[in-house]
Amino acid sequence: MRQAILPAACFLIVSSTSAPPVSSDAPAPDANRMTGEERRASGALALVFALRMLGLFIVLPVFSLEAARLPGGDDPARVGFAMGLYGLTQAFLQIPFGIASDRFGRKPTIVAGLLVFAAGSAIAAWAPDLTWLSIGRAVQGAGAISAAVTAFLADVTRDSVRTKAMAMVGASIALMFALSLVIAPLLAGWVGLPGIFGMTCTLALLGIAVVLWVAPPEPRVHRPSDMQQVRGGLGEVLRHAGLLRLNLGVFVLHAVQLAMWMAVPAMLVQAGLAKADHWQVYLPAVAASLLVMGGVLFPMERKGRLRAAFLIAIALIGVVQIGLWWLAGSGEAPGLWALGGLMFVFFIGFNTLEASQPSLVSKLAPAHARGAALGVYNTLQSVGFFVGGAVGGWLARAHGASGLFAVCALGTLVWLVAAWPMQAPAVKR
């Protein structure tokens, strides 16, 4: 299966980025089909996201084991702090990077962020002890380009195809997560943690090359004529009810996602699957969920049912938490097929929300404050990662897996209630 993933991914990237540019003035033959320029932009920016997220994800499956070999690595609390520290620095800098992209342009901001990420990777690769490894992780997180990349993608795609473009980014993230689960243990055995961080530095530099020479020129429409408009944009974003709902949603989604992984791996072991073989559950679940998402989300959006798809996806996340709570509290070893089925359903909901939420943010935000809006959105995403890991670990220790999943289910229910009044914005063709 591994051998088939990379050629397929390469084909997707090439086909997305090699289409001939189409003038934005030319009428699209079908408002629901991407133009060549939109395919090129979506493929290039999905590739930038993929390279960066692979650089972040690939250390996660092996970080705690490999970091324990460094001086200071015998303290699990310090190791956990080092692993999650990038989420905190991302949270602090997503909004400044988003605003900077509104003011100075998307490409310069993205390149600057990737350079910072590469520098952090280099520090982590060199790190002689856990303190320097923590510093490297913090600098990695300081390259907070998610808002600038998604704002760039929103600038160069029409409303009618933006969810599809965001789905390409979401799919790249999901595939990189699955791929990291497969190859991280192999790389750790070959080159160790320093070699993996060296590879993430190289991936960041490749991302810069994609931004400069593959991504299309950025439009200037998002750049305000004066700085006062940028300052006012953040206030608009923080007062917008629809954006606040989406910000709550991305916080809950990623807090639940990370909290789940405080208990799911142990449940897979209880089900009889060795740690090194967990990818055999994750990878098919991710791949199959992407097929289901593509066959359901885009047709529902074309029919004006994006709100329904969005709410159903939240409900699916909640159903999975209830299912995991029941399995964890049953007093028996969980079944492997039951866990695999729940992971499949989870990734259907997760990937649908990963595609639809940033698309909705970009549509609801004022054009001059799109980077700021996506900066706030990605800040809440990063905070969700940190809270999910910290609180999820405490819940698992204090109340066991069943208590952890009960709180995740409750959080998802609160999110569903808050999201219920939302209305999908009108599509501009």
N, C-alpha and C positions, 0 to 999 in steps of 0.2 A: 504493500500500500504506500509505503514511504516513497518508493521509486516513482509512483504515479503522480504524487502530489506536486512535486517541483515542476515537471514538464507542463502539467495542467495550469499551474500558476503562471509559468512563463508565457504560455499561450494566451492566457487571459490578459496579462499585462501588455504583450506585444499587440494583440488585437485591439486593445483599448487605446494604445498610444500611437499606433501607426496610421490611423485613419487620416485622410487628407483634411486639412482645415476647411471649414465652410464659413463663409462670411456671415457675420451676425446680422447683416442686413437682408440676407436671402431668406425668403419664406420657407419655413420647415414644411416638408411634405406631410408630416403628421405631427400634431402638437404633442403627442405622447411618446414620440420617438426622439432619441438624442441626435443632434447634429454631429458631424465629424469633429468639430471643435469641442463640443461638450464631451464626447467620448474621450478625446485626447486629454482634456483637462481632468476628467474624472479618473481615468486610468493613471495619469501621472501623479495626482495628489493621493490616490489610494496607495500607490507604490511608496510615496514618501511616508505616509502613515504606517504602512506595513514594515518598512525598514526600521523606523523608529520604535514601533511597538514590539517587533521581534527583538530589538536590542534591550527593551525593558523586560519582556516576558521570559526570555531565554535563561535568565539567571534564577528565576523564581523556583523552579523545581529542584534546584541543587544548591541554592544559596545557603540555607541553614546548615547543611552538611559540610560544605566547603569552607564557609566562614569560620566554622568551629575549629579549623586547623590553624587559624591565625592567632597571634598573641592577643589575648582579650576575648577570644571567641568561645571561651568556656562558660560565658554568661548568656543564657538564652534570651534574657530580656534585652541585652545590648544587641544581640544578633537580630532580634525581631525589630528593634528600633532602627538599626542600620538598613534592614530590608525595606521598611516602610517609609523611610525618611524622604525619599524622592516625592512621595505623595504630598507631604507637607509643603515642600518648596514649590511644587507645581501649584498647589492651592494658592499660595501667596502671589504667584507671578502670572497666573493665567489672565487675570484682568489687565495688568499693565501691558502684557504682550498683545492682548486683543486691542486695547486702545492704541498702542503703538502701531499696530497694523492699519488701523483706521487713519492715523495721522501720517505715517511715513511709508505706507505701502505694504502689501502682503509679502512679496518676495524678499525684500531686505530683512523683514522681521523673522521670516521663517529661516533664512540662511543664518542669521545671528543666533537664533535658538538652537539650530543644529550644531553650530560651532561650540556653543556652551555645552550641549549634550556630549559632543565628542571629547571635549576637555574633561568632563566629569568621568567619562568612560576610561580615558587614559589614566587619570588619577587612581581610579578603582583598580585598574590593571596593575599599576605599580605598587599599590598600597602594601606596606610591610606589616601593618597591624590593623585591628578592627577600627581604630579611630580614623585612620586615613581612608579606610574603606567606607566609613560613614560619610566622610567629607566628599568622597567621590560620588556617592549616591545622592547627596544633597545637591551637588553641582549638576549631576544628570537631570534631576527634577527641575532645576532652574531653567533649563531649555524648554520652556512651556509653550510649545507652538501649536497645540491642538486648536485653540480658538482662531489663530491666524490661518491655519490650513482650511478649516471648515468655512471660515468667512470667505477665503479665496474661492473655494468651490462654489459657495452660494453666489458669488459675484459673476461667475462665468457659466452658470446654468439657469435655465428658465424654471419658474415655479412648477410647471407641469411635469418636469423630469427630475426635479431636485431630490425627491425621495429616492429615486432610482440611483442617482449619483451618490447620495449619502449611503445608500445600501452597499455600493461598491466599497466605500471606506469601511463600513461596518463589517462586511464580509472579509476584507483584508485583515482587520483586527482579530476576528474569530479564527481565521485560518492561521494567523501567526501564533495565537494562543495554543491552538491544537498542535501546530508544528513544533513549538517550543517544548511541549510535553514529550514529543517523540525524540527530538535530537539533543536536548539538554543533557540527559545522562550520558549519552555517547560522547559529546564534546567534553564534558567534565572529566571523563576517563582519559581522553586524548591530550587535552591542553590545560585542564584545570580551570579554576575560576579566573586567574589572570588572563588566560587565553580567550575565554569567553568575553571578558570585558574588552580585550583588544579587538575582538570581532565586532562588538557593538560600536566601537569607535570608527571602524571601517565602514559599517553600515550607515552611520550618521554622515560620513563624508560622501558616500554614494548618494544619500538623500539630497545633499547640496547639489550634486551634479544633475540630478533629476529636476530639481527646482529651476536651475539656471538654464538647462539646455533641452529639457523635454517638456516641461509645463509651458502652456501658452502665455503670451504677455498678459499681464493683469490689466483690467480696465481701471480707469481713474475715477469712476463714478463715485466710489466710496470715500474718496478723499475730500473732507470738508474744506470750504473756502477760508474758514477761520477757526482758531483754536477754541473759541467759545462754544461752537457747535459740538465739538468733541466732549468738552466738559459737561454740557447739558445732556449728552447722549447717555451717560451712565445713570443719571437721575431718572431719565425716562425708562430705562431698562428695569431699574429697581422698583418702579411704581407700576409696572405693567402686570396686571393680574394673570394673563395667559402665560407670560414668561415665568412668573413666580411658580405657577403650577408645574411647568416643565423643569424648573430648577429643583423643586422638591422631588420630582420624579427621578431625575438622574442621580440625585443624592441617595435615595432609597434603593434604586436599582443596583448601584455599585457597592453600597454598603452590604446589601443582601448577597450580592455575588461573592464578595470577598469573605463575608462571614460564613457562607456555606462551605467554603474550602477549609475552614477550621475543623470540619467534621466529616465531610464527604469522603476524603481519602481514607480515613480510618474505617468508614463503613464499607468501602470497597475491599479493604483488607479483610474485614470480618466476613465479607461475602466470598472470600477465597481467592481474590485476585492480588497477586504480588504487586508491590509498589512500582516496579519497573514496567509493569504491563497495564497500568491505568490508562494509558493512551488508547488502548484497545476499546475502551468505553467512550472516552472523550472525543476521539477523532471521528468515529462514525456518527456520534450524536450531533456534532457540529456540522459535519458535511450534509447529513440528511436534513437537518433543520434549515440549512440555507436553501435547499431545494424547495422545501415546503414554504418558507418565507417568500421566496421569489414567485411561487405560483399562487400565493394568496394575497400578499400585501399590495403588489402593484395593480392587479385587477380591481381590488377594493378601492384603491385610491382613484383609479380612473372612473369608477362608478360613484364617486363622492362619498365613500364610506370609510374614509381614513380614521374618523373618530371611533367608529366601531372596531376597526382593526387595532387601534391603539388601546382601547379599553379591554378588549379580549386578551391582548398580550399581557397587560398588567394582571388580569385574572389568572392567566396561565402561570405566571410567576408565583402567585399566591397559592394556587392548587399544588404546585410542586413543593412548596414549603410545608403544606399540610400533609402531603404524602410522605415527605422525609420525616416529619414529626411522628407520624404514625409508625413508620418503620423503626425509627430510633427508640420509640417507647414500647414496642411490642414485646420486648424481652427475648426475642429470638434473633439469630443472625439474619441480616437482610438478604433478600435474594438478589443475585447479580442482574437478572433480567428486569426486576422491578426498579433497581437503581438506574440501569441503562435507559429504561423507558422514561423515568423522571428526568434524567439528564437531557434526553431528546426533547421533551416538552419544555424544559427550562430554556434550552437554547433557541427553540422556536420563538418564545416570548422575548428572550433577551435580544436576539438578532433583529427582530421586528422593531423593538424599541430603540436599539442602537441606530437603526436606519431612519425611523420616523421622528424621533425627538429632536435631533439637531436640525433636521429639515424644517420642522415646525418652528423652531427658534429662529431660523434664518428668514422664514416667511413672516413671522409676527414682528420681528425687530425692525425699527426704522432703518432705512438703508445707510444713513450716516453713522448709525450706532451698532451696526451688525457685528463688528469685531468686539465691541464692548459687551454686547449681549451674549455672544458665544464665549467670551472670556469669563463672565459670571457663571454661565452654564458649565464650562469645563472646570471652574474653581469648585463648584459643588460636587462635580464628579470626583475630583481629587480628594476632597474632604470625605466623600463617601467611602473611597478606598481606605483612607486612614481609619475612619471610625469603624468600618466593617471589620478590619483586622484587629484593632485594639479591643473594641467592645465584644466582637465575636469570640476572640480568644478568652476574654474574661467570662463570658456566658458559658462557653464550653467547659471551662474549668469549674465554675461555681454551680451550674445547673445542668450540665451534661448536654448531649446533642439534642435531646428532645426539648429542653428549655431554649436552646439556641434557635431551633427551627420554629418554635412557638412565637418567639419575639419577631423573627423574620416574617412570619405569616401576619402578625399583627401590624407590623410596619407596612407591609404590602396592602393590607386592607385600608389603612389610613390614606395611603397614596391613591388607591382606587376611588375612595370617597372624594378626595380633594380634586382628582382629575375629572370626575364625572361631569361637571358643568362645562368643560372645555368644548369649543367649537373649532373645527378645522378652518383655517383661513381660505378665502376664495382664491382659486387658482388663476394666476395671470399667465396668459399664453403668449 
